[in-house]
Amino acid sequence: MKVTIVPEEIGIGVNIDSPVDIDVKKTINVEIVNSNKKTIEFEMNMRRALNGDLMIFEHKEIDIVIMVDKKKIVAFAKELMSEVVYGAESRLMEHLRRFGVIEYDSIQGGNVYGSLEGKIHESKERDSIKSTIYQIHEWLETERPYTEAVEGHDEAMEDAVLNPDDEESTQLGEVPQEEEKGSILRHNLFAPYVYGRYTF
């Protein structure tokens, strides 16, 4: 369309020429997604305390508590304190320290006997509590073979006592009764465990 402007007293003249083609380009919306992000799902034996702390009971030897308000993680002995329990607590803290979850110089003994604690790092980019839970889950996965081996050994020992095979057991009456058996001599002048005393 062509428009020609003429003086006002004459008016406006419009000349219609050949139609003009309009090229309309289609637009494509592109959404850039970060390929490094992924959704991770896992299950843990965990519950929330009345004050909001998270308590994890997944491990065989220790209980793990995440103090949300204090930004602190504490590992407690599940039953009795031993070298095995301390080893598990130490491995947990070392794992969290190595992956940057807790402060390096904050690992110390807690105010409860046999406990070990560390302070969680503050983060402006990530949720520090969620990151802590994920890393605890990763550590528990590394401990799972050890836990399964211990449970398997306990079951095997219990089965050996309750259900022994023919080579490891004797039926009642299979071994004849005798007056004396073994190395302990009951009617000897010097018995093994009361040396120097008369035993008859």
Secondary structure as GFF3:
##gff-version 3
##sequence-region A 1 200
A	DSSP	beta_strand	2	4	.	.	.	ID=ss1
A	DSSP	beta_strand	13	15	.	.	.	ID=ss2
A	DSSP	beta_strand	46	48	.	.	.	ID=ss3
A	DSSP	beta_strand	54	56	.	.	.	ID=ss4
A	DSSP	beta_strand	62	67	.	.	.	ID=ss5
A	DSSP	beta_strand	72	77	.	.	.	ID=ss6
A	DSSP	alpha_helix	83	98	.	.	.	ID=ss7
A	DSSP	three_ten_helix	104	106	.	.	.	ID=ss8
A	DSSP	beta_strand	108	109	.	.	.	ID=ss9
A	DSSP	beta_strand	116	119	.	.	.	ID=ss10
A	DSSP	alpha_helix	128	162	.	.	.	ID=ss11
A	DSSP	three_ten_helix	166	168	.	.	.	ID=ss12
###
